[in-house]
Amino acid sequence: MNSIWRLLLPVVMVAVIGFGSGLFPSNTMAASSTAEQHSEMAGSEGVENESTIASLPAPKLKRSDYPNIGTSSRAIVWVFAQMHLFFGALVLAVPIFVLVIELIGFKTKDDRYDDMAHEFMKISLTAYAITALFGGTLALSLFLLYPQFMTYMMQAFGSQVLIYALLFFLESILLYIYYYGWDALRYGNRKWVHLTLGLLLNGVGTTLLVVANSWSTFMMAPSGIDPATGVVTGGIWEIMKGPLWNPLNLHRFIANIAFGGAVVGAYAAFKFLAARTAAEKAHYDWMGYTSNFIAILAFLPLPFAGYWLMAEVYAYSQQMGILAMGGILAWLFVIQAVLICTILLAGNYYLWTGMARTEGGERYRWLTKYIAGVLVIGFLVWITPHNVIYTTDEIARLGGGNHPMLGPLGIMPAKNIAVFCMLIFTFLSFQLYRRADKVITVAWQDWGNSLMVVIYIIAIANVIFAGVYYGYFTNTVYKVGSSVIQVMSTVVVIVAGVVIDGLMFKGARQLPVYWGKVSDRSQYALFALPIAFTWLMALMGYIRSSVRTHWHVYAVMEDKSPDNFIPPLATVGNMVTGITLLFLVFVLFIFWIANLSGTKQVPPAIVSKPAVAEGA
Amino acid sequence: MNALIKPLGFCVVLVLAFGAVTYILPQVKGEAPEEEEVLVGALTMESFVAMGEKLYSGKGTCTLCHNSLGRAPDLLTFDVVKVSLERMADSQYQGKAADVEGYLLESMLQPSAYVVKGFGKKGSNDTESPMPAVNQPPIQLSEVAIGAIIAFLQNKDGNPVTVALPTAAPESDKSVETAETKPEPPKSPEEVIAKYGCAACHSMLGTESVVGPNLNDVGKRLKIDEIRTSIIDPKAVIADGFPPIMPNFPAMTVGELEMVTQLLVQQIEAQP
């Protein structure tokens, strides 16, 4: 009974907070101080809503309305927003899997899990302060550089932003108690208190995430307003629950976990390479493995969440969807392919090298070259563009705008086949890794293995058939529908693999695992993962934001600033590269701080007696 | 220290490598659509159609969906006028258009009035179009711009353009600049003739020239439409015994054209 109460408490709390936000009118903040300014800007009358507070149209701006500080306002906001999102993602994600690891440690009574979870939280704690700093700087820069836009947003969201601030206080309090109370609440019933604190922390953190997401999705697909004027017509709930809100919530929630897992994996790799003892190597090898496991596990369903988000974007505005996937922004998906393939190759490589930890891994080594082959072919198909900018002479020689052989590989059906095959084979690597340290003993193991092989064959055939048939021999409507078959085929492989293995592992003989017995080279996969994830997050965030084109709030409030264009791809690349490098610098700082906090200076008296120190 | 330097170097190289990929891709800049400054009084049918073509692939963003990829019917691959007539006769047609111009206008302002089979919103059974109304945000085309696109669609397959050339910008149409702020246009047909130097080649209004046909009795020989056509497209019909040297006048406004045509149609007496 107590456990149920403990589990329900954060849910109730989040619901109360949500209800509380509904008690406030959505536009209280904009009530009087900005009313005059707004009327002037919009040049039209405001209207009275049910709460009798003036709700004003979205301002129609001129270029001269934007403050000019001598440099690109968009670039400044871009850097601060992206840095805030990186650290925000890390801070919100780490406590999620830390809680799970802590619970595993508690249930298995294995202190190693508890220590590892605590160490993960150390990284999150330092990142938290940096998140807040970037968040504050972002808010200040937005109010300075885009004052009218922020005024309109404040009018739309009203006191919800105060709820957000309140949640931040709550998050801080819970985070500090959760981290600093770790050892004080470590055993027995006190551990339950600690786990409840972790659950509350995650409840508040996730609420913060979805509240902030509503601002982004309102800008992309505004709701709760009059589309012709931008006048707020609905309550805060109608403004928040736009058509893209839940897809973005899910996508960011999963992506944050993958990102957080990758970043703490880099920390483990760094500590592994710096380790001086076998015990340290073993600990950080295990920590790195766990991080990679979290990152890849969260990464696998991410394309499905992304698919849902893009499907909703298309449903909301076909024009917006096409701009992202088939217009000027479509070229960026070539880079996305490079990044995701880097993630998959790094994740797979880490699993293959990890099989060296156990003798059982040798049984599956022969398969890795075939998996690698599929990943490389998939990568090549994925990065093949539909067309490029040709000279007249080149078009004449090609006989058209598309390459006769490679042209068909440039469209979505080919890429879908490549992506889903890569995901299926990544799961195969993962499955082989899980089997590497076990000798299956159930009597029906041959049947089980055969069933698994058949499921793989049917799923792959399904993915290829759906892609080829619906992609090339039917019209566009069916092309989109074919993705559902491919998604389902991939999900069936993953679910069937987990279930069948789960049953087959019953009574399996466990082979010894030698933690720390991996090559230093394998650790570089753990560095490649967060770098690719970081670059990818910045890139996809840019694409998501850019589909609004020259609108602050899509089709409601036009962006008339000097930066209201979509920059050339190299400019985007420079920005994303610069921001990723900046993030890298801050992450190094976090690792250094985390390392420093565990370093104790040897007292001078002991230094003068080396024999004693050695003995210690 | 080595444990830090090597991974750091690896990470930096990887970040830069990802950034380098953006340099090998086409560098295209997506400018925000600019408000067209159109001198309504200075429009000719030719420039009006050309404006429609530019809007079709530019600010109107029509080609984003109406292309060969199958998102929407590719209007450039068939005779839009002919197909419009077929669709107006279709029992599924729910609109109120009486002619092709009206149908095309309706399809832009109320795209769901008739949804081509297979191109409706998912789950709507082709009763709802995914196309946005082009006079609303985010496209926000003006009345003149919509008219120009219709003119382009009618003209592209050689059909007659039925859209009237705009003579003044609608009050609400802020994107269209009227000619009032520009240099004064000719106020009489004589000023138009003087502006374009017609009398340099033609005998008319008391002047004599044998380079082109005598226009003193042109009203007796040609109907008003023929006179208009001869000015818009001088090479359409070449008068016997004269070389095809008369130029086009792309800058001639519709007002100027009308003034000079009305004057010429009244020239029925052969001058000495």
Interface residues (C-beta under 8 A of the other chain):
Chain A: P227 A228 A269 F270 L273 A274 A315 S317 Q318 Q319 I322 L323 G326 G327 I328 W331 L332 V334 I335 V338 L339 T342 V388 I389 N475 T476 V477 V480 Q523 Y524 F527 A528 I531 A532 W535 T549 H550 W551 Y554 A555 V556 E558 D559 N564 F565 I566 P567 P568 L569 A570 V572 G573 N574 V576 T577 T580 L581 L584 L588
Chain B: A3 L4 K6 P7 L8 F10 C11 V12 L14 V15 L16 F18 G19 A20 V21 T22 Y23 L25 P26 Q27 V28 K29 G30 E31 A32 P33 T61 L64 C65 L69 G70 R71 G118 K121 K122 P130 M131 P132 Q136 P137 P138 I139
